[in-house]
Structures are given as structure tokens and as C-alpha cells.
């Protein structure tokens, strides 16, 4: 397999490996000859795209063509512009020229603005597109309990890691900032922290500061709970209740301005 079609209404394909110019690729019954070399992960025009047309991937508009793009041509920053932050997306009945209509349907009473979506609004105004319950160790020694809670409750996100013990100074501070970032992310409805009880990381202090910032956070420890088995049972019960509470959180209209986007920066 050379390419993927992410959604039937997409007008681009995604390369799953580096592809040479002139290679013939096939997807959804079409054969395309590549006009140029395509890096792995990059987009290829599935059909001719006129300048000004929307680029559709995952069934959603991700940009606009700045030039005519032939079928089989590389689709990237040289011929596509971003729509983020411009506020000029139209609200047509059909997003894709020449295809079956992709209707913009509201999922609540009333109409959403063109650049809106249904998300989970957090206490500080940020909007999550997911509503996860996170079970996270504060130290690698608690990873076993975290994994077992995750196995018992597949709907939680279990996050073990190798840090929190025998760390000092800036190294320890960075670990704490990273864990706090996970816990306070707008896609997280609640977080259960699982500690050992004697780690370098100040887990009690971190939990209290997260709560002070409005994070739905609970902390349990292996030592104070009476061992790993007791911690798993206690943590599973707490996480189960967090899942129930998260399921009651309604989606409300949000705008892209409240969304956090993570970028991987080159080293």
C-alpha cells in the first residue's frame, strides 16, 4: 500500500512511504501517476483541484488551494494556504465541488457559526475536543498500579512513565511541569495521580496546586493505601466515578480560539 484515503469525500490522498516521481498509485478504484516525488506523510491530489477550492482531508476542510493542482500532484505549502484564524470560511451546503454534498449539520438547537464546533468547555474558557479521564503515575514505581487500573477500565487513559525518582533540580522541575501539563490539558476532564509515597517529586504539593487551579484531581499512594493490590482496587473505584462524571459533561459550542494545538518543534 502506497497511499491512504482517509475519508470517501477527501480530494487528497496521504503517502505512507516516500514515493518516486512517475510512480503509479491506486486508491478507491483510481490509478494516479505521480507528477513529482512525494515525501512520506505528504498529500497527493486525488483529482484536479482548482485554485480557490478547499482541500478536504478526513472529510473536513484543512486549507485552500492557491493554484490549480492536477491529479497526482504534490499538495503542500507551495500550493495550499491555511484557513486557521482567518474567519472567512463560508457555510455552503456542499464543501466539495463536484462531489455529493457534505452538509454542515448542527448537533444542537440553532446554528453554529462557520468556524465553530461542539466541544467541552473548561473552567478557564479553554475548549477540549476530547473528555479524557487520565490515570497517571507520579513516579515509575507506581506504573504497575496505573497499568492495572487501565486494564480494568479501558475507557481511561493510563499514563505510566520512567520519571519522578532520583531526580534533582531542573531535571525534576521539568518532569513536574510535564505531568502538570498533561493533567491541566483541556482535553482532560479529570486526573487520578498514583504515587508511591517516597518519590523525589512532591506529589501531594502538585495535586493540591492542580486542585487550586480548578483541575478535577485526586491523589492516591501505594504506601498509604496498604500495597499495590489495595491501590489498584481504590484507584479503579475512583477512576470509575470520574468516568461517570465525565460522561455527564455536555458538549457546548466552542470556537478555534479556545483550542490548544500542540506542535512538534525540530531539535
N, C-alpha and C positions, 0 to 999 in steps of 0.2 A: 504494500500500500504506500503510495507516494503522497497522497493528499487526503484531506478530510473535508467533508461538507458538514458544517456544524448544525445547520437548520435548513429545511427544504426551501425556505424563502430567501436564503442568502444569495447574494450575487458575487461572492468571493469564496475561494477555497483556501485551506491552510496547508502549507507544505509540512510534512512530518520528517523530512530529511533534506539535506542540500540537493538541489535538482539542477542539472546542467541545461544550458540553452539548447533548444531543439528537441528536448525530451517530450515524449507524448505521455500525458497522464490521463487517467479516466476516473470519473466520479459521476454518480447519478445518471448513468447512461450516456454521458458526454465524453468525447475524446478531445483533448486540447493539446496543441503544440506550444511549448513554452517559448516566448519571444526572447527571453534572456535568462540568465542563471538566477535561481531563486534560493535565498538562504533558508535554512530550516526555521520553521515557525512563522515565516512571512506569508503574505496573502497573494493570491493569484486571481485575476478576474475570471469569473465563471462564464460570463458573457460580456458583450460590449457594454460599456458604461459611459454615458455621455457626460461631458463637463457639466457640473451642477447637480448631477444625480447623487442621491445618498448611497453611501457604501453600507451594505447590510451584512452583519455577521451575528450569529446566534439569534437571527430573526429580528435584530434591533439595529437602528442606525448608529454607526460608530464614527462617521465622518462624511465628507462631501468631496466628490471628485473635482479637482481643479483643472483637469484637462480630459479630453476624450481618452478612454482606456480600452484597448482592444481585448478581446477574449484571449486568455493565455498570457496576458501582460502582468508584470510585477506591479502590485498595488501597495504603495508605501508613501512615505512623507514627501516624495518628489511629485506625486500626483494626487495627494489627498490632503485636505485640511480638517482640523479638529472642529467640532461643534461645541465643545465644552466651554461654558461661561459666556457664550455669545448671546444666548437668549433669543435667537431668531429661528428656532425650529418651527416649521409650520405644523398645523394639526390637520393634515389631509386625511381623507377616508382611506386612501391607499398610500403606503410608504414606498412601494416598489413599482417603478414604471414598467408596464408590460406584463406584470405578474398578477396572480389572483390577489384581490385586495387584502391587505393586512390592516384590519380595522383597529383603531385605538379605542378600547372599551374601558370605561371607568369601572372600578370594583367597589364603589360606594355611591351613595346617593349624591348626584351632582356631577359636574365635570371637572377633571383635573386640568390645570394649566399644561401647556405643551411640554414644559420641562419639569414635570412633577412625577412622583412615584409614591407608592404606598409603602411606608417603612415604619420603623419602631423609634419613636421619639424618646430621647433620654432626658434626664433631669436638667442638663445644661444646654439643651437645644440641639445637640448633635442628633443625627438620624442614622439608625442602623438598618442595613438591608438584611440582616440575619438576627436571630434572637437566641444565641447560644447560651447554654449553661456550661461553664468551664470548671473542670476539676484539675487543679494544678498543684504540683509539689513545690514546696519552698526549698527543698534540698533533695539531692539524689537518693538519700537513704529512705525517703518516703515514696519512691517510684513504684514499688511493689503494690502498695495500697492504692495508689492512684490508678494503676493499670487494672487492678481487680475491680475497682468501682466502675471504671469504664466498660469492662466486660459485662458487669451486671446491668449497666444502664447504657445501652448503645447510643441513646439519644444525646448523651453528654459528650463534650469534647475533652478527652483526657490528655493532659499535657505533662508528661514526665520530662526531666532534663538532667544534665550531669553537673549542675552547679549548686551553689549555696553552702558548701562545706569547705573549710580550709582556704577561704578567700579573705583577702585583706584590701583595705584602701580603695583605690579606683576600680580595681577588678570586682570587688564585692558590690560597690556602688552601681556599677554598670549592670550587674546581674539583677539587683533590686529594681533599677529603672526599667529593665526589660520586662520583668514579671509584672510590675505595676502597669506597664503599657498594655500588656495582654488583658489584665483584669479590668482596666478602665476603658477598654475599647468599646465604641458604640454598638458593635455587633454582639456584645456580651450582655445578657440580661442579668446574670448572677454568676458568682465565682465561689467555689469551695477550695480553700487553701488547706493543704495537708502537710504538716510539718513533722519532724522527728521530735524536736524539743530541745536539742542541744547544738543546733547548727550555728554557723557564723552569722548567717542572715537573721536580722531581727524580725522574725515573722510576726510576733504579736504587735510590734510597733507598726509594721507595714499594714497589717489587717486593720488596725484602728485608724490609720491615716486614710486608707481606702474608704472605710465607712464614713469618715468625716467629709470626704469628697462626694458622698452620695452613692457609692458603689454598693450594690447588694452583695455583701461579702461575709462568709463565715470561715472560721479557722478551727481546725481540729488537729490534735497532735497524737502521734503514735504512743509516746511515753505516757501522756496524761490520760489517754483512752484505755490503757491497760494492755497494749500489744497490737500487732498488725491485724489479727482477726477481728478484734473489737473495733478497731479503726475502720476497717472495711464495712462492717455492719452499720456503724454510726454514720459514716460518710455516705453510704448508699441511701440511707433514710433521708439525710439532709438533702442530698442531690435530687432525690425523687420529688421532694416537696418543692425544690427550686424549679424543676421541670414543670410541675403542675402550675406554679405561679407564672412561669414564663408563657405557658400556653394560654393564659388568660389576658396577656398583654395584647391590645388591639393594634392593628396597623392603622396609621393615620397619614394624611398627605404630607409629603416632605419635598424639599427641593434639593438639587445637587449641591447647593451652597452649604448644606449641613452634613454632607458626606465626607468622610476621611478616605483618601486614596493613598495606598502605600506604594512607594516606588523603590525599586532595587537600583541603588546607585553603583556605578562601576568603581572598583577599587583602584 
